[in-house]
């Protein structure tokens, strides 16, 4: 296919034609695209290389290092083996993998993880999505009729503003991949509703699908709120001839049909996720929990002074929550350009994004307004998410769009009216005076009181020791004064440039280059300090430790309190703990009880620090500690030490699978836990069930040999067992619907055992027992997704052939 033919195909598919609004024009756009691409490559140069890299873009202590590296490693390595990783055996004594959503196995743009080393794929994925963010925002502004300068500025502002770029530091890969798809969502929705062309409706569906599959449903939910409001805005403000309400209803049905297609496309991911929610800690979340990480009103000052509360680099962050979701900085020039847009333009896009900028901040404040309580109690889905501060990404997009409009206005000197100059100058003076007042009022004493209020607010997570040290308030005040001086300098510089342009002292391309340069330099000066990397070689366990443990050919689990919760995944070592936003509720209750914590605490992170008969039940055979740490307990035998780590064998650990001949039926959670901790309960010969087995099984004091594992893979377990009498075979893996059991090829029921484990009934004799994870929800969902993909593919083929036939007859 020639380049021209390929371009025509792209134009046909997207509707970005050469002669309709010139939204996509290869001759006009090549320079902006190169500029935007270069900005990303330069910004991330520390982590980009065409050869395999060990430095991964993210802070050493944040989520890429603690979650996503392991999810990508396990998920795509399993796919390379020809196995769909439905189940993850390496954390939480086994848990659904695909259903947790953050795995993003079905996200099409994660395909490079199949072929590249994990470190390289992560870095280039970040770069590619930041570039897409720029491009999509650029074309959204072009669709609104904005010139190249305004479109470039908008792409840069959205991509490098704090609500997006700081997630690179925080290691939120799924956030970065989700935020990309909001700008094209607005573009395709607008075009779909205005032109009633289903081509754009399908592309809207694809956009929503990609955002869901990227692995961050909270951003999709917030985007859908914004898109729904945009739809209402379009319908209310549009001119409709004839029966107005009928046509409005038709357009509404079109929108919901597009959503339906996106649900069908993403069914293979959505069905398992929805099913898991019912069994996870997110099934019932308290208002207190979901209100955590709301955006504090005082953090609005980060619009002007992003380092007011510290920057985590030169000054420890002393504000509430975590800085990467508590900063709204989008640059100084964009603030002035937004002011120009609000003054000059009166079109619907300006009104909508102005409203969105305000509303998103109000929603982000969460518990600091009465609104969240209402949303939690009466609006579906709001009760599933905490961290309402995430709404600020819509504010960043709105500021980007408004600054793009403003740049377009000033580039054409549309703002040269005397009235505007007066208002603009007044705004500038107001900002400068405000900064002088802050400079004078916020002294050392003020900072000490503010720091104390933050630390004792209940929303402080940054570690109190550094900020409570004597003299920290002096350092914070000095850091603030430097930040104010830098902000004032930028304001004066930006205002002077705009003023010179208004008097024709700066013209044409020179002015455009200066506007883009200042915007980039400002945001780069803010953001590049957060482009940290960690060494991927450090995520793996010590080679000697792994080598020793893997000598044990039978399944076992490890407790390693000094290791990262998910790090066993990288070395393919199974652990009891883990770190995941979606955790099985029963397992969380079980572990919390074993550790002496509240069973109703909705954990994301499970760390095992206390070893007892409950952890013994889960096959916790080895304890890995740093060399020098001692264990004074008769049941732990030292078996390895290489000067760096020590390994102790737990002599009381139950095998992964064992046979019992006694059982007791208890249906209440607290009663189950009480029974399991009682001295009379012997897990080696008895089990607690939650339903009777209807006389299939005869209680006996007989002893049967331990089962032998023939296969143990993510979705399949095969066991050989010999029973002298009817008995129960216990498997020390997490119980979850979707697992099916077969004894000698015949399906049998799986019982929930010991609250979190599995059990099947065996008759007397030798048996082959198989556990296969094939959830019906996933099978049905795959069929739905494939049918929908086939339909959409057929639609575009039909349209393409129809267009080719029409053109051939002209």
N, C-alpha and C positions, 0 to 999 in steps of 0.2 A: 504494500500500500504506500503510495507516495505521500509526502508531507502534506500536500494540498488536500488529497483525499482524506487523510487522517484528520486534518483540521475541519473539513466539512462535516465529517462524522461527529466530531466533538461539538461543533456548532449546532448540529441537528439535535444531539442528545440533550444539551444543556439549554439551548435556546439563546446562547450568548452570540448572536449573529453579528455580522459585520455591518448590516444596514438597519438594525433595530436598536436604538439607543447606544450602539457601539459599546456594549458592556464588555465584550471580550474582543480585543483587537490586537493581533499579534504584532503588527507593525508599530502600534502606539504604546504597547505595554511592555516591550522587552526591557527597556531601561529601568522602569520602576521595579519589575520583577527581579532583575539582576541586583538592584540596590537593596531590595528587601531580603533577598537570599544572602547577600554579602553581610548584611547587618546581623543575621542569625549566626552565620559561620564565624564572624569575628567575635561575637558575644560569647559563643560557646567554644572558642578555639582550644581551651584548656582540655576539653574532653573528646575532641574530634580527631580521628585518624582513619586512614584507609586500611591500616594494619590492625591486628588485634590489640586492644588496650586493656590495661588493668585498672586504670583510674576511672571510676564511675561518677557521673555528675549527681551529686547529692551530698548533704551533710553526713558525716560519719555516723551520727546518732539518730538519723531520721528514717522515713518509711521505705525508701528504696533499699537501704541497708538492712532494714529489719523485716520487710515484707516482700516487696516486689521482686527483688533479685531472686529470691527463693521460689516465688510463684512462677516466674518466667522460666527459671531453670528446670524445675520439675515438670511443669505443664508441657513445654515444647520439647523437652527431651523425651518425654513419654509419647508425645505425638510422633516424633521421629521413629519410634519403635513400632509404630502402627497401632498404638493403643490410645483410645480417647480417654483422657484422665478424669473419669467421672468421680473417682474417689481418691482421697489423699491419705495414705496410711501413716504419714510421718509426723503429724501433730495431732494433739487432742485424742490420742488412741484411735485415730481414724475419724475422718470427717468428710462430708461431700466437698468436692473440689470445684467443679464447674459451677455448681449452684451458688457459691459464695460471690459470684459476679466479678470481683476484683481480678480474678484470674484472666479475664478477657481473652479466652482461648478462641472465640469466634469473631473477634474484632479483626476485620480484614487487614488493617494497617499494621497488625502485629505479625504478619507473615514473615518478615525478616528474621524473627526469633527462631524460625525453623532452620535457618541456614547460617546465621552469624553467631559468634560467641555472645553470651548474654551481655557482657560489659559493653561490647561494641554496639549491639542492637539497642540497648537502653539509651546510650548517648545519641545515636543517630535518630532514634525514634523521637527523643526530645527535640532535636534540631528540626526534624521534618515537620513535627506538629506546630512548633513555633512559626515556621515558615508558612504552613497552611493557615495559621491564625492571621498572619499578615495578609496573605493573598485573599482569603475569604472576606476580611474586613475591607480590603482595598476594593474588591469588586462590589461589595454591598454599597459603598459610597459612590462608586461609578454608576451603579444602577439608580441611585438617587439623583444622578445628574451632576455629581461633583467632579471637578477636574482632577488632574494627576496629583497636584500638590496636596489638596485636601484628602484625597484617597490614600496617599502615601503616609501622611501624618496620622490618619486614623488607624491604619494598619500597625504602625510603629507604637502608637499610644496603647492600643488594646493589648498588644503582645508583650510589651516590656513594662507595663504598669505593675505596681505591687500586687494587685489581686491575682495576676497570672504568673509573673516571673518568679515570685518568691516561693512558688510551689516546686520549682526546680531544686532550691535549697532544701525544702521540706521533704523532697523525695516522693511527692504525690504524683506518680506517673499517670494514674487514672484521672486525676483532676486535669492535668495538662492535655490529655487526649480528649476529654469531654468538653472542655471550654471552647475548643476549636470549632465545634459544630453549631454553635448558637448563631453567629453571623449569617451563614448560608441558610439557616432555618428561617430567618426574617426575609431573606432575599426570595427564596422559593415560595414562601407563603404569600408574600406580596404579589408575586407574579401569577401564582396559581389562582388567587382570588380575583385579581383584576381581569385576567385574560380567560379564566375558566378553561385552561388547557391542562389536560391530565398528565402531560409530560412533566410539568412542574409539580403536580401533585405527587407523582411517583418519586421525583427527586426530593421533595419534602419528606416523604416516607423514608427514603434512604438516609437522609440526614438525621432524622429522629432515631432510626435504627442504629446507625453508627454511634450516635451519642450514647445510646443505651448499652451497646456491646462494648464500648470503651471501658466500662467497669465502674462508673461513678453515677449511680442512679439519682443521687441528690441534685446534681447539676442538671440532669435531664428534667427532673421534676420542676426545678426552678425555671428552666428554659421553657417548659411547657406552659407554666403560668404566664411568662412574658409573651409567648406566642399567642396564647388565648386572648390576652389583653390586646395584643396587636390586631388580632382578627376582629375583635369588637370595635376597635378604633377604626379599622378599614371599613367595616360595615356601616357604622354610624356616620362616618364622614363622607361616604361615597355617594355619588349621584346615581340613583337607580330609577329608571323609567318604568312605567306600568305598575303592576302589583308589587309594591315595595317589600312587603313582609314575606311574600312567596319567594321572591328572589333572595332575600336575606336568609330565609330558611334553607334555600338551595345551596347557598355558599357555605352555610354552617354545616350542612350534611357533607359537602365536599371535603371540608376540613376534617371532620370526624372519620370520613372514609379513608383519608390519607393516614390518620392515626391508626385506624384499623389495619391497614396494610403494614405499617411499621410494627405493630404488635405481632402480626402473622410472620413477618420476616424474622423477627427476633425471638420467635417462640422457642427455638432450641435452647436459648439461654434463659428466657423469661420463665418458662414453666418450672424448671428445676429451682430457680431462685424463689419464686412465689411459694412453692412447696416448702422450701427450707425455712422461709420466714415463720411458718406455722410452728416449726420445731426449734426455733432459735431464740436467743435472748432478746431479740427484737420483737417477739410476739406481743409482749406487754412491757412498755417503757413508761416510767413515771415522768410527770411534768418536770420534776427537778432534774432528771437525767437529760431529757431532750433540750432543756433550756440552757445547758452548759455551752460554753463557747459562743455566747451572744456577743455582738459587737458593742463595746462600751461607748457611750456618747462622747466621752472625752477623747477617744481615739480619732474623732473627726479632724483633730488638729494635724493628723498625718497627711491631709490633703495638701498642706503647705509645708510642714516640717516633718518629713518621714522619720527622722532620727530623734524625735522628741523623747521617746521612751527608751532610747538606746537602739543599737543596731545588731546586737548579738556578736559583733566582731570586735570593735574597739571598746564598746560599753555594753555590759550585761543588760539584757532586756528586763525592765522593771515594771512593765505594764501588765494588764490583765491578760489571761489566756496565752496564746502563742502569737508572736508578731506576724507570721506569714498569713494569718487570716484576720489581722487586726490593723492592717495598713491599707489606706486607699490612695496612696500616692500615684499620680498619673503624670507628673511633670508640671513645671511652672508655665511654660509656653501654652500647653493645652488649656490651662485655666483661663488665660487671657483670650485665647481663640474661642473658647466656649462662651465667654462673655460677648464676644463679637457676634457669634451665631445667635445668641439669645436676643441681642439687640436688633440685628438686621433681618433675620429670616422670620417668616410667619407661616411656614408650610407645616403640613401635618407631621412629617417625620421629626421636625424640631420639637413640636409639642409632645409627641409621644415619648421620645427619648429623654426629654426634660422631665416628664412625669415619671418615667422609669428610673431615672437617676435618683429622684427623691424617694419614690416608693421602695426601691431596692434597699436603700439605707435604713428606712423605717423597719422593713422586714428583717434586715440584718441585725438590728438591735435586739430582737428577740425578747427576752425577759425584761429588758429595760423599758418596754412599752406594754400596755394592757393587751395588745393585739395577739401575742403568742398564745396566751391562755385560751382565747377564743378559738384560734386555729387548731390548737391541740385538742380541744374538746369537741369541735364541731366540723372541722374540715378533714376529710380522709387523707391519709398518707403523711400528713404533717407529724403525726405521732411516731413515725418510724425513724425520723432523723434528728440528730442533734447537730449543733454547730450552725445556727441560723446565720452566722457571720458570712457564710459562703455566698449569701445573696450579693455581696459586694462585687462579684464578678460582673453582674448586670450593670452596676454603677460604672465599672471600668469601661464596659462596652458603650454605654450611653455617653460617657465623657469622650470616648474616642470618636464616636459618630458626630457629636456636637463640635468637637475641635476640628474635625474634617470640614464641616460646614463653615466654621469660622475661618479656617485657612483659605477656603475657596473665596470667601467674601473679601478678606483682606488682600488676597493676591490680585483681585480685580479692582481694588480700591473702592469697593462698594460702601465702605464705612467712612468715607471722607466728609460726611455731613457734619456740620459744626456741632449739632446736638450730640451726635455720637462721641465726638472727641471730648466733649465736656463730661459726659457720663463715664467714658472710658478712663479719663484722667482722674475723675472722682473715685472710681473703683480702685485704681492704682494707689492713690493717696491713702484711701481707707486701709488697704492691706499693709502699706508701709508703716502707717501710724500704729496699727494694731501690733505689728511686730516690735516696734519701739516700746510700746506699753508692756508687752510680754517680757521683753528684754529687761525692763526695769523692775517688774513686779516679781517674776519667777526667780527668786534668789535661793541661796543654799537652804534657808529655813523652809521655804515653800516646798522645795524638792524633798526634804526629809519627811515632811508631813504627807506629801502626795505618795511617796514610796511606802510609808507605813500603811496608808489607806489601801493601797493596791495589795500589799502582802497579806493583810488581814481581811481582805474582801471575800475570801472563799473562792476566788477565781484566779488565783495566782499559781502558776505551774512551772515557773522558770527556775526554781531553787532559791530559797530565801537567803541562804548564807552569804552569797556574794553581795547582794544589795543591802544587807543589814550591817555590813561592816562599817566601822567608823571611817568617815571621810568619803563614803560612796556618794553622798548627796553633793559634796563639793565637786567631785568628778562629773556627776550627772549635770550639774548646773553649768560647768565649763563646757561640756560637750554640747549642751543645748545652745549656748551662746554662739559657738562656732557654727552650729547648724542654722541658726537664725541669720547670722551674717552671710552665709552661703545662699540662703533663700532670698534674702534682700538683694544680694548682688545679682542673682538670676532674674528677679523681678525687674530690677532697674535695666538690666541688659535687654530683656525681652520687650519691655515697654519702649525703650529707646529705639529699638529696631522697627517696631510697628509705627512709632511716631515718625521716624525718618522716612519710612515708606509712604506714609500718608502725605508727606510733603514732597514726594517724588525724588527723594535723595537716594533711595534704593529701588531699583526697578527690575522687573522681569525675572530672568533666571537667577540673577544674583540674590534677589530677595528670597526666592524659593529655596535655593541652596542653603541660605543662612537659616531659614525657618526649620528645614529638615535637620540641619547640622546641630542646631541648638537643642532641638527635641531629642535627638539621638544622644548627644553628649550628656544631657541632663539625666535621661533615664539610664544610660549606661553607667554614669558615675554613681547613680543610686544602686543599680542592680548587680553590677559585675562583682562587687565584694561578696555576693552570696553564691558565686559560682564555685562552690567547694567540690572536691572529689574525695572519694575513699578508695582504698586499694581492695579490689575484688578478691585478691588472694587471701585476705583476712577473714572472709565470710566462711571459709571452710575450716573444719575441725583439724586439729593436729594429725598429720599423716600417721604417726605411730599409734595414736589412739584409735583411729579408724581401722587401721590394719589389725590391731589386736581384737577389737570388737567384732570384726567381720570373720574372725576365726570361728565364732559361734554360728553354726549352720542352722540352728533353730531360731524362730522369731523371738525377739526380745525387745524391750524398751529401756530407755536410758533416762535418768534424771540428771540434769547438768545445770545446776543453778547459776554457775558462773558463765555460762554460754548464752548467746542470744536465743530467744525463745524459739525462733524458726530455723536456726542455723543447722539443725540436724538434717533438714531437707536437702541442703546443698551436698552433704556427704552421704545422703541416703541412710540416715540413722533415725529410727523411730523414737519419739519422745512422748511424754505424758502432757507436757505443756504446749504453748503455742501463742501466736498473736494473730488475730483475725477479727475484723469487724462483725462477721457473722459466725457465731459459735452456737453449737447445739446447747439448748437450755438445760437439759438434764445433765449433760456432762459438766457444764459450768457449776450447777448446783452440787454435783457429786464432789468435784475437786475443791470447791469453796468449803464444803463441809469438812472435807479431809484436812484442810489447812486452817480450820477454825474461823473462817470468814462467814459473812452473811450469805446464805444460799440464794437470796433474791437480788444480789448485786449483779447488774448486767455487764459482766466483764468482756473486755476485748483481749486482754493479756492474761494468760495463766502461767504463773511461776510456781514451781513446786519447791517448797523449802522445808516441809515436814513430811517424814516418811512413816507410814503406819500401815495397818492391815488393809485399808482401802486402796492405797497406792500399790501395795503388794498384789492385790487382786488384778491390777492392770498390767501385770508382767513387767514391773519395774525391776529388772534383773541387775542393772549396773548403775552405779553412782559415779559420775565423773566430776572431779574437783581439781582445782589448781594444786600443783605440787606443794606440799607443806601443810595443806589443810588436813586436819585429823578427824576421824570418825570414831567415837568411843561407844560402840554398840556391838554386842556379841554376834549379831546376825550379819554384820558387814565384814567381809574378808578382803584385805588388800590383795590385788592380783596383778597390778601393773603400776609402774612409775618410771617416767623417762626424764625426770628432772624438771619437766614443765607441767605435767598433769599426772594425777593419780586416779586409778580406777579401783573401785571397791565392788565386790560381788555381793548382792543381797541374797542371803541364803533362805530368806522367808518368801521370796518372790514366787508367785504362782506362775506356772507355765502359761503360754499363750492359749493353749487349749487343754482341758482336763475333763474328767468324767466324774460325776457325782451320782449318788444313789438316794439322796434325801432332798426334799424340798419343803418350803413353807410358802403359803400364799399370803402376801401382805399388799394392800392396794394404796396405802397412804405414804407419801414421801417421808415424812418425819418418822413414821413408825419403821419404815425400811431402814433408814439410817441408824435409828436406835438399835434395831435388831442386829445390824451388821457390826456395830461397835460393842455389842454385848459379849462377855467372856464365853457364853454358851455357843455362840455362832462359830462354826468351823468351816471356812470357805473351801477347804480341801475335800469335804464330803457332803456339803449341803449348799443349797442355792435358794435365793428368795425370788419367787415369781409373783406376778401381779394378777394372774388368772390361773385357775385350776386346769389340769391337763386331761380332765374327764376320764379318769381311770385307765388311761392308756398305759400309765407308768405305775409300777408297783414299787413302793419304797422298800429299800433293802440296805443292809449294812455291808454288802459285798464291795470288793475293791477291784477295779479294772485297770489295765496298763494305760500309760499316758499315750494319747494320740500322737501320730507322726505327721508332720507337714510334708506334702508332696509338691505343693506349689503355693507361693504366696506373692501375688502381684496386686497392683492397685484395685482391679475390678474382679479379681478371681482368687479364691482360696480353695485348696484341695487338701483333704485330711484323710488319713487311714486310721481307723479306730477299731478296737476289739472290745466287745462288751461281754462279760460273763453272765450278766442278767440285764433285763431292761433298765435303762438309765437315761441320764441327761448329759449330752455333750455340751460343754460350755466353751464359748469362744470369747476371749478377752478383748474384743473390738467393740467400738461404739455401735449400739443398736440404732438402726435408721431404716424407715420404710424404703423399699426399692431393692433391698437385698433379698434374694431368693435362695432357698436351701434345697439341695437334692441329696437324697440318700440312696445310693446304688442306682442313680438315674431317675428316681421317683421324687417329685417335689413334696416337701413337707413344710410344716409351719415353723416359723422362727418365733420363739418366745423372748420377751424382754426379761433378762436375768440380772439380779443384783443392781437393779435400777438403770444401768447403762450398758449392760453386756448382752450377749446373744446366747440362746440355748435351743437345741433341737433334741427330740426324743429319739433314742436308739433302742432297737430291740436286741435281743441276745445274738451275738455272732460278730463276724468281721464285716466292716462296712467302709464304703468310700463316701465321704461326705464332701459336698461342694457348696460353697457360698459364691453366688454370682451377683454382681451389682448391675442390674439392668432395669432401672426405674421406668415404669410405664409412662410416666409424665414426659420423660425424655424421648421415648420412642414416638409418642404421638406428636410431640413438639417438632421433632425432626421432619416428620412427614408434612406437617403444616408449613414449615419453613421452606422445604423443597418445592412444594406445590406453588407457594407464593413466588419463589424465585423463578420457577418455570413460567408462571403467568406473566411476570414483569418482563422477563427475557423475550417471551413471545410477543408482548405488546410492542417493544422497541423494534424487534425484527419486522413485525407487520408494518409499523410506521415507516421504517427505513425503506422497506421494499415498495411501499405505497408511494413514498416520495420519489424514489428512483424511477418508478414506472411513470409517474406524472411528468418528471423532468425529461424522460426519454421520449414522450409523446409531444413535447413542445416543439 
